[in-house]
Amino acid sequence: MPRSKLNAFAVVPIGRGRLGLAKQAITHDVELLLTTFVAESTHNFRSFGKVWKELNFGYIHFACLEKENRTVFMHTIYDAVLEYLTSDNELFRIATIFALYSLYFSQPVAYERIRIRVDNALWIELHNYFMTCARQKENWSVAVLFKRLKDEGAFCLVAIRQLETPSYFLQLESKQASDVLEEFQEIKRNRFRQDISTPCSNAVSSRFEELAKQYQQAKNLACATPQATVATQQWLKTSLNVEETNPRLLRNVFLNNSLATDETEFPNELKKANHDIWTARVKRLRQQ
């Protein structure tokens, strides 16, 4: 049942007569699937499969059992997944390929598999991402799954991705609602592209962790030099008017200074912040 009059204009037919499913329900379930995966501690196809099973996501196919409605139904799900391909969060792009693969190959054998409609621009974006993953050892599984989709003919190259449009009079009747829904969808797309969690993502935090270790090693070497002792002696004289000449005491003062703080703690703080963000998002989505 649509939650508002606006959502009533975005209904996917799933049965005979006037039986339909609100498009918002599909986009919500897709967001829950992908967000739950991103919130996991590991991000490979096995962990995606674990999330898929926990959410019983394979049952989504049974929401539409009428053969004549399957194409529109699956196209709507594929579209909802492909929205995340433009995200600047690497994990969402990984999840996009995992979800397309799982959706395509989990279709009931009683029906002909519905292919994924892509236009030229989207195909180039998908293929470029495939090439990027193929060059990265940690993302080989993404490239392998995409290649199987391609080799199995899962993609259907079309000039226009949108399926047949409603009648002219229906378009006029629903134009205002459609414009509002499209504007709202564009806001969501911008959120995907500029996700607040990106600076805390695993890829970014791993880079920070590497830099922090290098910086910490450089500081450890600096702390052991005579120059560090001399600098501490001058700082004590200037700031506290204390004259100290014992190298051991001066070294202890320097090591207890903020300059000698363990820099490797910062990446851990990033990881915790990232975990907290995604845990909160999953909780919110599950409550909706």
C-alpha positions as CSV (number, residue, x, y, z in Angstrom):
1,M,0.0,0.0,0.0
2,P,1.6,3.3,-1.0
3,R,2.3,5.6,1.9
4,S,1.3,8.8,0.0
5,K,-0.5,10.0,-3.1
6,L,2.9,10.6,-4.7
7,N,4.0,7.0,-4.2
8,A,0.7,5.9,-5.8
9,F,2.0,7.2,-9.1
10,A,5.1,5.0,-8.9
11,V,3.6,1.5,-8.8
12,V,5.1,-1.5,-10.5
13,P,2.5,-4.0,-11.8
14,I,3.0,-7.4,-10.4
15,G,-0.2,-9.2,-11.2
16,R,-3.4,-9.2,-13.2
17,G,-5.9,-6.4,-12.9
18,R,-4.7,-3.5,-10.7
19,L,-2.3,-5.4,-8.5
20,G,0.9,-3.5,-8.1
21,L,3.9,-2.9,-5.8
22,A,5.1,0.5,-4.7
23,K,8.4,1.3,-6.3
24,Q,9.5,2.8,-3.0
25,A,9.3,-0.6,-1.4
26,I,11.7,-2.0,-4.0
27,T,14.2,0.9,-3.7
28,H,14.0,0.6,0.1
29,D,14.8,-3.2,0.1
30,V,17.7,-2.6,-2.3
31,E,19.1,0.1,-0.1
32,L,18.8,-2.1,2.9
33,L,20.6,-5.0,1.1
34,L,23.5,-2.8,0.0
35,T,23.8,-0.8,3.2
36,T,23.8,-3.9,5.3
37,F,26.7,-5.3,3.2
38,V,28.7,-2.0,3.5
39,A,28.2,-2.2,7.3
40,E,29.9,-5.6,7.4
41,S,33.5,-5.9,8.6
42,T,34.5,-7.8,5.4
43,H,33.5,-7.0,1.9
44,N,33.8,-10.0,-0.4
45,F,31.2,-12.0,-2.2
46,R,31.0,-14.5,0.6
47,S,30.0,-11.7,3.1
48,F,27.5,-10.4,0.5
49,G,26.0,-13.9,0.2
50,K,25.7,-14.0,4.0
51,V,23.7,-10.7,4.0
52,W,21.6,-11.9,1.1
53,K,20.6,-15.0,3.0
54,E,20.0,-13.2,6.3
55,L,17.6,-10.8,4.6
56,N,16.0,-13.6,2.6
57,F,16.5,-11.3,-0.4
58,G,16.0,-14.1,-2.9
59,Y,12.3,-14.2,-2.1
60,I,12.0,-10.8,-3.8
61,H,11.4,-12.8,-7.1
62,F,8.2,-14.2,-5.7
63,A,6.7,-10.7,-5.4
64,C,5.9,-11.0,-9.1
65,L,4.8,-14.3,-10.4
66,E,3.0,-13.2,-13.6
67,K,5.2,-13.8,-16.6
68,E,4.0,-10.7,-18.5
69,N,5.0,-8.4,-15.6
70,R,8.4,-9.9,-14.9
71,T,10.3,-7.7,-17.3
72,V,9.1,-4.4,-15.8
73,F,9.5,-5.8,-12.3
74,M,13.1,-7.0,-12.8
75,H,14.0,-3.8,-14.7
76,T,12.8,-1.8,-11.7
77,I,15.1,-3.8,-9.3
78,Y,18.1,-3.6,-11.7
79,D,17.6,0.2,-12.0
80,A,17.5,0.6,-8.2
81,V,20.8,-1.3,-7.9
82,L,22.5,0.5,-10.7
83,E,21.8,3.9,-9.0
84,Y,24.7,3.0,-6.6
85,L,27.2,2.6,-9.4
86,T,27.8,6.4,-9.3
87,S,28.6,6.5,-5.6
88,D,32.0,7.8,-4.6
89,N,32.0,5.0,-2.0
90,E,34.0,2.1,-3.4
91,L,32.0,-0.4,-1.3
92,F,28.7,0.6,-2.9
93,R,30.2,0.1,-6.4
94,I,31.4,-3.4,-5.3
95,A,27.9,-4.1,-3.9
96,T,26.3,-3.1,-7.2
97,I,28.1,-5.8,-9.1
98,F,27.5,-8.4,-6.4
99,A,23.8,-7.5,-6.4
100,L,23.4,-7.6,-10.2
101,Y,25.1,-11.0,-10.3
102,S,22.9,-12.4,-7.4
103,L,19.7,-11.1,-8.8
104,Y,20.3,-12.3,-12.4
105,F,21.3,-15.8,-11.5
106,S,18.8,-16.3,-8.7
107,Q,15.8,-15.9,-11.0
108,P,13.3,-18.8,-10.9
109,V,14.0,-21.5,-13.5
110,A,10.3,-21.5,-14.4
111,Y,10.8,-18.1,-16.1
112,E,13.1,-16.9,-18.8
113,R,15.9,-14.8,-17.2
114,I,15.3,-11.1,-17.6
115,R,18.4,-9.4,-18.9
116,I,19.8,-6.2,-17.6
117,R,19.1,-3.3,-19.9
118,V,22.0,-0.9,-20.3
119,D,22.5,2.0,-22.7
120,N,25.9,3.0,-24.2
121,A,26.9,5.4,-21.4
122,L,26.0,3.0,-18.7
123,W,27.8,0.1,-20.4
124,I,31.0,2.2,-20.7
125,E,30.8,3.0,-17.0
126,L,30.3,-0.6,-16.1
127,H,33.1,-1.8,-18.4
128,N,35.5,0.8,-17.1
129,Y,34.8,-0.3,-13.6
130,F,35.3,-3.9,-14.6
131,M,38.8,-3.0,-16.0
132,T,39.6,-1.1,-12.8
133,C,38.7,-4.1,-10.6
134,A,40.7,-6.4,-12.9
135,R,43.9,-4.4,-12.2
136,Q,43.3,-4.5,-8.4
137,K,44.1,-7.8,-6.6
138,E,41.6,-7.1,-3.8
139,N,38.8,-6.7,-6.3
140,W,39.5,-9.6,-8.7
141,S,36.2,-11.3,-7.5
142,V,34.2,-8.3,-8.7
143,A,35.9,-8.5,-12.2
144,V,35.3,-12.3,-12.3
145,L,31.6,-12.0,-11.5
146,F,31.1,-9.2,-14.0
147,K,32.8,-11.2,-16.7
148,R,30.5,-14.1,-16.1
149,L,27.5,-11.8,-16.4
150,K,28.9,-10.5,-19.7
151,D,29.8,-14.0,-21.0
152,E,26.3,-15.4,-20.1
153,G,24.6,-12.6,-22.0
154,A,23.1,-11.0,-18.9
155,F,23.4,-7.5,-20.4
156,C,21.1,-6.1,-23.1
157,L,22.5,-3.1,-24.9
158,V,19.6,-0.7,-25.8
159,A,19.3,2.9,-27.1
160,I,16.8,3.8,-24.4
161,R,16.8,2.0,-21.0
162,Q,13.2,3.0,-20.2
163,L,10.6,0.5,-21.2
164,E,7.4,1.6,-23.0
165,T,6.0,4.8,-21.6
166,P,2.4,5.2,-20.4
167,S,-0.2,6.8,-22.6
168,Y,0.0,10.5,-23.2
169,F,-3.0,11.3,-21.1
170,L,-1.6,9.3,-18.2
171,Q,1.6,11.2,-18.4
172,L,-0.2,14.5,-18.2
173,E,-2.2,13.3,-15.2
174,S,0.9,12.1,-13.3
175,K,3.4,14.8,-14.5
176,Q,3.4,16.9,-11.3
177,A,3.8,13.8,-9.0
178,S,6.4,12.3,-11.4
179,D,8.4,15.6,-11.3
180,V,8.4,15.7,-7.5
181,L,9.5,12.0,-7.3
182,E,12.2,12.6,-9.8
183,E,13.5,15.6,-7.9
184,F,13.6,13.5,-4.7
185,Q,15.4,10.7,-6.5
186,E,18.0,13.2,-7.8
187,I,18.6,14.3,-4.2
188,K,19.2,10.6,-3.3
189,R,21.6,10.2,-6.2
190,N,23.6,13.2,-5.0
191,R,23.8,11.6,-1.6
192,F,25.2,8.4,-3.2
193,R,27.8,10.4,-5.2
194,Q,28.9,12.5,-2.2
195,D,28.4,10.2,0.7
196,I,29.4,11.6,4.1
197,S,30.9,8.3,5.1
198,T,33.4,8.2,2.2
199,P,36.3,9.9,4.2
200,C,35.8,7.1,6.8
201,S,35.5,4.2,4.3
202,N,37.8,1.2,4.6
203,A,39.8,2.2,1.4
204,V,40.5,5.7,2.8
205,S,41.2,4.5,6.3
206,S,43.6,1.9,5.0
207,R,45.5,4.7,3.2
208,F,45.5,6.8,6.4
209,E,46.8,3.7,8.3
210,E,49.7,3.3,6.0
211,L,50.6,7.0,6.2
212,A,50.2,7.0,10.0
213,K,52.6,4.1,10.3
214,Q,55.2,5.8,8.1
215,Y,54.8,9.0,10.0
216,Q,55.1,7.2,13.4
217,Q,58.3,5.5,12.2
218,A,59.8,8.9,11.2
219,K,58.9,10.4,14.6
220,N,60.4,7.4,16.4
221,L,63.7,8.0,14.5
222,A,63.5,11.7,15.3
223,C,62.9,11.1,19.0
224,A,66.2,9.2,19.2
225,T,68.3,12.0,17.7
226,P,70.4,14.5,19.7
227,Q,68.5,17.3,18.0
228,A,65.3,16.2,19.8
229,T,67.1,16.5,23.1
230,V,68.4,20.0,22.3
231,A,65.0,21.1,21.1
232,T,63.3,19.9,24.3
233,Q,66.0,21.7,26.4
234,Q,65.3,25.0,24.6
235,W,61.5,24.5,24.8
236,L,61.8,23.9,28.6
237,K,63.9,27.0,29.0
238,T,61.7,29.2,26.9
239,S,58.3,28.0,28.1
240,L,58.8,27.1,31.7
241,N,62.2,28.7,32.5
242,V,63.6,25.3,33.5
243,E,67.2,24.4,32.8
244,E,67.7,20.7,32.4
245,T,70.8,19.0,31.0
246,N,70.2,15.3,31.7
247,P,69.6,13.7,28.3
248,R,67.5,10.9,29.8
249,L,65.1,13.3,31.5
250,L,64.9,15.5,28.4
251,R,64.1,12.4,26.3
252,N,61.3,11.5,28.7
253,V,59.8,15.0,28.4
254,F,59.9,14.8,24.7
255,L,58.3,11.4,24.5
256,N,55.4,12.6,26.8
257,N,54.8,15.6,24.6
258,S,51.9,15.8,22.2
259,L,54.3,15.6,19.3
260,A,55.1,12.0,20.3
261,T,51.5,10.8,20.3
262,D,50.9,7.5,18.7
263,E,49.6,8.4,15.2
264,T,48.3,4.9,14.5
265,E,45.3,5.6,16.7
266,F,43.8,8.0,14.1
267,P,42.9,5.3,11.5
268,N,41.2,3.3,14.3
269,E,39.1,6.3,15.1
270,L,38.1,6.5,11.5
271,K,37.2,2.9,11.4
272,K,35.0,3.3,14.5
273,A,33.3,6.3,13.0
274,N,32.6,4.4,9.8
275,H,31.2,1.5,11.7
276,D,28.9,3.7,13.8
277,I,27.6,5.5,10.7
278,W,26.7,2.3,8.8
279,T,25.3,0.6,11.9
280,A,22.9,3.6,12.5
281,R,21.9,3.5,8.8
282,V,21.1,-0.2,8.9
283,K,19.1,0.3,12.1
284,R,17.1,3.1,10.5
285,L,16.3,1.1,7.4
286,R,15.2,-1.9,9.3
287,Q,12.8,0.2,11.3
288,Q,11.1,1.7,8.2
